[in-house]
């Protein structure tokens, strides 16, 4: 991997990876978390996406990435297209209205979907006190109110060299030629000011949603934005995910203590959620068979177990294998790898070495799993969001259940 920065701050990252064509990600350091006004980042992104073909967008909360691909012979033209798109977009009033209407229609379509609303509710609860909770009607009104002048001011502040990273992923690249093309098309962009994120906006908290259907869903989360020891956290999350899957598919005889299988419809997810720069460890479980309290009790039992007991050698080996496979899969996909690389450059000024990270995973010990579990699950306030029509444990009761000796 090679990093190359122009005088205006625009950064190029070249990643050599086996692939027939090139994958390109242009990432800007702005999203709906650090945007100056509600919905402005989404409107600007939608407006740009309507001006070109074969460009997809990824919203990262604090970043926006424009993804495309091309052959090696098309790279010069692709750089030209991206440069014009990012620095000289058409801010026509008709196009702005079309983009706003598109966002409004999309927002109304998704508003009734519980799965969508749960993710939004979780994020706005975890990072809640400094931002107004998301509301579809207010969001649409805001998006429809912006003018060409508003968007020009937005672009002048955020779509600048110091807030821009271009990642090119492919094989057989002539790095010198790629650098020359990059300089030709991106050195004219104004440097601007680097827009840095606030240190932390995590709050935790509780919220409830009435689901559209007969099922229960529980999301529990903790802040991991500043957690040190990502390799041990990766292994711990893999271990927790598999333990939860087993726990939701077995029953323990309370008289004998014997475990036996019980098919369950529980959908388990353990992942890093939130935004680039503001991340949480989120556990989500959805089920039509289990009560809300049964879901919570099973999650809590496994979270406490991680902190109170050391995993076996066999469990450590399988969890490391799962964690490494997940990391390798992520970086075998050119576009996700490009977005992650861009964020690391914008947020931390350097990209970690994937081979080194995998090596660290294999070296993680059982004691490190216990230590990182205690750091995460006791180091920040709990986020608790549930979708249910049932009475269930209070936020304070769940906090009490999570306490360890």
VMD Tcl script that draws the C-alpha trace (Angstrom):
set ca {
  {0.00 0.00 0.00}
  {1.27 3.46 -0.92}
  {0.07 6.81 0.43}
  {0.57 9.99 -1.60}
  {-0.58 13.47 -0.53}
  {-0.84 16.61 -2.64}
  {-0.02 20.10 -1.35}
  {-3.74 20.83 -0.98}
  {-4.11 17.84 1.37}
  {-5.94 15.55 -1.05}
  {-4.67 12.02 -0.35}
  {-4.24 9.09 -2.72}
  {-3.91 5.52 -1.44}
  {-2.87 2.76 -3.85}
  {-3.60 -0.78 -2.70}
  {-2.17 -3.68 -4.69}
  {-4.64 -6.55 -4.67}
  {-5.47 -9.27 -7.19}
  {-8.48 -8.23 -9.27}
  {-9.22 -7.96 -12.97}
  {-10.51 -4.38 -12.79}
  {-9.84 -1.46 -10.49}
  {-12.06 -0.44 -7.59}
  {-12.01 3.24 -6.68}
  {-13.45 4.97 -3.61}
  {-13.54 8.74 -3.21}
  {-14.28 9.50 0.44}
  {-15.23 12.88 1.92}
  {-15.00 13.67 5.61}
  {-18.68 14.54 6.16}
  {-21.91 12.67 6.91}
  {-25.12 13.12 8.85}
  {-23.27 13.17 12.19}
  {-20.95 16.08 11.40}
  {-23.09 17.88 8.77}
  {-23.93 21.53 9.54}
  {-27.70 21.07 9.03}
  {-30.03 18.07 9.14}
  {-30.14 16.12 5.86}
  {-27.72 18.34 3.98}
  {-25.06 15.64 3.46}
  {-27.65 13.20 2.11}
  {-29.12 15.80 -0.24}
  {-25.72 16.73 -1.63}
  {-24.78 13.07 -2.11}
  {-28.09 12.32 -3.84}
  {-27.62 15.34 -6.08}
  {-24.14 14.18 -7.11}
  {-25.26 10.59 -7.74}
  {-27.79 11.85 -10.32}
  {-25.06 13.56 -12.33}
  {-23.01 10.45 -13.16}
  {-23.51 6.78 -13.95}
  {-21.94 3.72 -12.34}
  {-21.18 5.47 -9.06}
  {-22.55 4.08 -5.80}
  {-22.50 5.79 -2.45}
  {-21.85 4.58 1.09}
  {-22.99 6.59 4.10}
  {-20.77 6.21 7.15}
  {-22.31 8.78 9.48}
  {-19.12 10.84 9.56}
  {-17.99 10.11 5.99}
  {-19.51 9.75 2.53}
  {-17.86 7.48 -0.06}
  {-18.41 7.44 -3.81}
  {-17.57 4.02 -5.25}
  {-16.88 3.10 -8.85}
  {-14.76 0.76 -10.94}
  {-12.90 0.76 -14.22}
  {-10.18 -0.92 -16.25}
  {-6.59 0.33 -16.09}
  {-7.00 2.10 -19.44}
  {-10.08 3.93 -18.10}
  {-8.43 5.22 -14.92}
  {-7.49 8.63 -16.38}
  {-11.07 9.27 -17.48}
  {-12.44 7.97 -14.17}
  {-10.20 10.35 -12.20}
  {-11.37 13.21 -14.42}
  {-15.02 12.28 -13.82}
  {-14.59 12.05 -10.04}
  {-12.65 15.31 -9.89}
  {-15.38 17.21 -11.74}
  {-18.12 15.53 -9.73}
  {-16.58 16.42 -6.38}
  {-15.28 19.90 -7.17}
  {-17.62 21.22 -9.88}
  {-21.05 19.67 -9.31}
  {-24.14 21.06 -11.01}
  {-26.22 22.89 -8.41}
  {-29.26 23.41 -10.60}
  {-32.53 24.18 -8.80}
  {-34.46 21.54 -10.76}
  {-31.88 18.86 -9.95}
  {-31.97 19.85 -6.27}
  {-35.76 19.48 -6.17}
  {-35.57 16.07 -7.87}
  {-32.95 14.92 -5.35}
  {-35.03 16.20 -2.42}
  {-38.17 14.47 -3.72}
  {-36.22 11.23 -4.12}
  {-35.04 11.39 -0.50}
  {-38.56 12.23 0.72}
  {-40.09 9.26 -1.09}
  {-37.37 6.91 0.15}
  {-37.78 8.16 3.72}
  {-41.56 7.67 3.68}
  {-41.15 4.15 2.27}
  {-38.78 3.11 5.06}
  {-40.51 4.89 7.93}
  {-42.93 2.00 8.76}
  {-40.21 -0.69 8.74}
  {-39.39 -1.79 12.28}
  {-35.95 -3.16 11.35}
  {-34.98 0.18 9.86}
  {-36.45 2.14 12.78}
  {-34.68 -0.03 15.35}
  {-31.27 0.74 13.86}
  {-32.03 4.45 13.77}
  {-33.44 4.40 17.30}
  {-30.37 2.55 18.54}
  {-27.96 5.06 17.03}
  {-29.88 8.08 18.27}
  {-30.15 6.56 21.74}
  {-26.46 5.63 21.92}
  {-25.46 9.08 20.70}
  {-28.52 10.90 21.94}
  {-28.10 13.94 24.14}
  {-26.40 16.21 21.62}
  {-28.66 15.40 18.67}
  {-32.43 15.61 18.18}
  {-34.03 12.17 17.72}
  {-34.68 11.42 14.07}
  {-38.20 12.19 12.82}
  {-39.25 11.44 9.23}
  {-41.43 14.53 8.71}
  {-38.89 16.95 10.19}
  {-36.14 15.37 8.12}
  {-38.11 15.71 4.88}
  {-38.99 19.34 5.60}
  {-35.34 20.14 6.21}
  {-34.13 18.42 3.04}
  {-36.74 20.19 0.91}
  {-35.78 23.62 2.27}
  {-32.17 23.83 1.04}
  {-31.15 26.05 -1.86}
  {-28.26 26.03 -4.33}
  {-26.49 28.61 -2.19}
  {-26.83 26.41 0.91}
  {-25.27 23.49 -0.95}
  {-22.47 25.64 -2.38}
  {-21.49 26.73 1.14}
  {-21.62 23.10 2.24}
  {-19.36 21.99 -0.63}
  {-16.88 24.82 -0.06}
  {-16.46 23.73 3.55}
  {-16.33 19.94 3.27}
  {-15.55 18.92 -0.33}
  {-11.97 20.17 -0.13}
  {-8.51 18.68 -0.42}
  {-7.89 18.25 3.31}
  {-11.15 16.33 3.69}
  {-10.69 14.00 0.70}
  {-9.12 10.54 0.30}
  {-9.08 8.61 -3.00}
  {-8.34 4.88 -2.75}
  {-7.45 2.81 -5.83}
  {-7.44 -0.97 -5.44}
  {-6.16 -3.32 -8.16}
  {-3.32 -5.43 -9.51}
  {-0.41 -4.56 -11.80}
  {-0.69 -0.84 -11.15}
  {2.03 1.54 -12.27}
  {2.17 3.67 -9.13}
  {4.02 6.54 -10.78}
  {1.41 6.86 -13.54}
  {-1.43 6.68 -11.03}
  {0.16 9.46 -8.97}
  {0.56 11.61 -12.09}
  {-3.11 11.17 -13.04}
  {-4.19 11.95 -9.50}
  {-2.12 15.14 -9.42}
  {-3.43 16.26 -12.82}
  {-7.08 16.08 -11.78}
  {-7.07 16.80 -8.03}
  {-4.35 19.37 -7.33}
  {-6.63 22.28 -8.35}
  {-9.15 21.55 -5.59}
  {-8.97 24.14 -2.77}
  {-7.27 22.84 0.38}
  {-9.94 24.10 2.78}
  {-9.83 23.32 6.49}
  {-9.63 19.83 7.95}
  {-12.98 19.09 9.64}
  {-12.25 17.07 12.75}
  {-14.79 15.20 14.86}
  {-15.59 15.91 18.47}
  {-13.89 13.61 20.96}
  {-17.00 11.69 21.99}
  {-20.76 12.00 21.71}
  {-21.70 8.62 23.17}
  {-24.35 8.76 25.91}
  {-26.05 5.36 26.12}
  {-29.64 5.19 27.34}
  {-32.97 3.40 26.86}
  {-35.75 3.46 24.27}
  {-38.65 1.25 23.15}
  {-40.44 0.77 19.83}
  {-43.76 -0.98 19.20}
  {-43.03 -3.48 16.39}
  {-45.09 -4.00 13.25}
  {-45.55 -7.72 13.85}
  {-45.57 -10.36 16.55}
  {-41.94 -10.59 17.52}
  {-39.48 -9.16 20.01}
  {-36.10 -7.60 19.37}
  {-33.45 -6.51 21.85}
  {-30.39 -4.38 21.12}
  {-27.78 -3.88 23.83}
  {-24.67 -1.83 23.18}
  {-21.52 -0.32 24.68}
  {-19.10 2.35 23.45}
  {-15.87 1.00 21.92}
  {-14.69 4.18 20.19}
  {-11.53 4.48 22.29}
  {-11.03 0.84 23.26}
  {-7.44 -0.34 22.94}
  {-6.82 -3.93 21.92}
  {-8.87 -4.40 18.77}
  {-7.48 -7.89 18.11}
  {-8.71 -9.21 21.45}
  {-12.05 -7.45 20.89}
  {-12.38 -9.15 17.49}
  {-11.84 -12.57 19.06}
  {-14.16 -11.84 21.98}
  {-16.96 -10.77 19.64}
  {-16.61 -13.95 17.57}
  {-16.74 -16.00 20.75}
  {-19.77 -14.14 22.07}
  {-21.64 -14.50 18.78}
  {-21.23 -18.28 18.66}
  {-22.05 -18.68 22.36}
  {-25.26 -16.73 21.90}
  {-26.25 -18.85 18.92}
  {-25.78 -22.00 21.01}
  {-27.54 -20.53 24.03}
  {-30.64 -19.70 22.02}
  {-30.76 -23.25 20.71}
  {-30.45 -25.15 23.97}
  {-32.34 -25.53 27.22}
  {-30.92 -26.35 30.64}
  {-32.93 -28.66 32.90}
  {-33.16 -26.65 36.11}
  {-33.33 -29.83 38.22}
  {-30.45 -31.81 36.68}
  {-28.42 -29.10 34.99}
  {-28.35 -31.15 31.78}
  {-28.45 -29.25 28.47}
  {-30.55 -30.39 25.55}
  {-31.22 -28.95 22.10}
  {-34.21 -26.75 21.36}
  {-34.69 -25.34 17.86}
  {-35.02 -21.57 18.05}
  {-35.90 -18.84 15.58}
  {-33.59 -16.36 17.31}
  {-31.63 -14.15 14.88}
  {-28.35 -13.21 16.56}
  {-25.99 -10.45 15.48}
  {-22.86 -9.21 17.26}
  {-21.17 -6.38 15.39}
  {-19.51 -3.01 15.53}
  {-22.25 -0.45 14.88}
  {-22.56 3.31 14.93}
  {-20.50 5.58 12.73}
  {-16.95 5.85 11.48}
  {-15.18 7.47 14.42}
  {-17.99 6.68 16.87}
  {-18.43 2.95 17.28}
  {-20.30 0.64 19.62}
  {-20.33 -3.09 20.21}
  {-23.97 -3.95 19.52}
  {-25.73 -7.22 20.34}
  {-29.04 -7.68 18.52}
  {-31.42 -10.61 18.96}
  {-34.82 -10.97 17.28}
  {-37.36 -13.75 17.94}
  {-41.07 -14.52 17.59}
  {-40.80 -17.48 19.98}
  {-38.97 -15.95 22.93}
  {-40.15 -13.27 25.32}
  {-38.22 -10.03 25.63}
  {-37.02 -10.98 29.08}
  {-35.85 -14.42 27.90}
  {-33.77 -12.71 25.24}
  {-32.30 -10.23 27.72}
  {-31.50 -12.94 30.29}
  {-29.65 -15.02 27.70}
  {-27.60 -12.07 26.48}
  {-26.75 -10.96 30.01}
  {-25.75 -14.48 31.07}
  {-23.24 -14.70 28.24}
  {-21.86 -11.19 28.71}
  {-21.28 -11.83 32.42}
  {-19.70 -15.21 31.66}
  {-17.06 -13.57 29.48}
  {-16.02 -11.37 32.39}
  {-16.11 -14.03 35.12}
  {-14.46 -17.06 33.51}
  {-11.61 -17.85 31.15}
  {-12.48 -19.58 27.85}
  {-11.05 -23.01 27.10}
  {-8.15 -23.57 24.71}
  {-10.53 -25.12 22.19}
  {-12.92 -22.16 22.39}
  {-9.98 -19.76 21.95}
  {-8.76 -21.56 18.83}
  {-12.15 -21.64 17.10}
  {-12.89 -18.01 18.02}
  {-9.55 -16.86 16.61}
  {-10.23 -18.73 13.38}
  {-13.66 -17.06 13.06}
  {-12.19 -13.62 13.80}
  {-9.40 -14.01 11.24}
  {-11.81 -15.32 8.59}
  {-14.07 -12.31 9.12}
  {-11.18 -9.84 8.86}
  {-9.81 -11.55 5.76}
  {-13.24 -11.54 4.12}
  {-13.62 -7.81 4.72}
  {-10.29 -6.99 3.12}
  {-10.82 -9.40 0.25}
  {-13.73 -7.19 -0.85}
  {-12.20 -4.19 -2.67}
  {-14.92 -1.64 -1.93}
  {-15.36 -2.27 1.84}
  {-11.58 -2.37 2.17}
  {-11.27 0.95 0.30}
  {-13.84 2.67 2.54}
  {-12.18 1.36 5.72}
  {-8.79 2.53 4.44}
  {-10.15 6.00 3.66}
  {-11.68 6.34 7.12}
  {-8.45 5.33 8.83}
  {-6.61 7.97 6.81}
  {-9.16 10.69 7.59}
  {-9.76 9.76 11.20}
  {-6.36 8.51 12.32}
  {-3.96 9.63 9.57}
  {-2.73 6.06 8.97}
  {-4.03 2.66 7.88}
  {-3.27 -0.39 9.99}
  {-1.48 -3.36 8.40}
  {-4.02 -6.16 7.85}
  {-1.35 -8.89 8.09}
  {-0.13 -7.43 11.36}
  {-3.71 -7.25 12.67}
  {-4.30 -10.92 11.82}
  {-1.03 -11.83 13.52}
  {-2.21 -10.04 16.65}
  {-5.47 -12.01 16.55}
  {-3.61 -15.31 16.65}
  {-1.57 -14.12 19.66}
  {-4.61 -13.17 21.81}
  {-4.77 -15.02 25.14}
  {-7.72 -16.14 27.28}
  {-6.72 -13.55 29.90}
  {-6.90 -10.80 27.26}
  {-10.43 -11.91 26.35}
  {-11.50 -11.55 29.96}
  {-9.74 -8.19 30.30}
  {-11.21 -6.66 27.12}
  {-14.66 -7.92 28.12}
  {-14.43 -6.11 31.43}
  {-13.13 -2.96 29.74}
  {-16.01 -2.87 27.27}
  {-18.97 -4.03 29.33}
  {-18.14 -1.97 32.42}
  {-16.39 0.96 30.75}
  {-19.36 2.89 29.34}
  {-23.09 3.37 29.91}
  {-25.40 0.71 28.51}
  {-27.49 1.38 25.40}
  {-30.74 -0.61 25.55}
  {-33.32 -0.47 22.77}
  {-36.20 -2.95 22.50}
  {-39.01 -3.60 20.04}
  {-41.79 -5.28 21.98}
  {-45.43 -5.15 23.05}
  {-44.67 -6.94 26.34}
  {-43.79 -5.73 29.81}
  {-40.05 -6.19 30.27}
  {-37.08 -5.46 32.54}
  {-36.36 -1.81 33.12}
  {-33.09 -0.20 32.08}
  {-31.96 -0.14 35.73}
  {-32.82 -3.80 36.20}
  {-30.73 -4.80 33.20}
  {-27.85 -2.66 34.43}
  {-28.07 -4.48 37.76}
  {-28.08 -7.89 36.05}
  {-24.93 -6.97 34.13}
  {-22.89 -6.24 37.26}
  {-20.01 -8.58 37.97}
  {-18.05 -9.24 41.15}
}
mol new
graphics top color blue
foreach p $ca { graphics top sphere $p radius 0.5 }
foreach p [lrange $ca 0 end-1] q [lrange $ca 1 end] { graphics top cylinder $p $q radius 0.2 }
display resetview
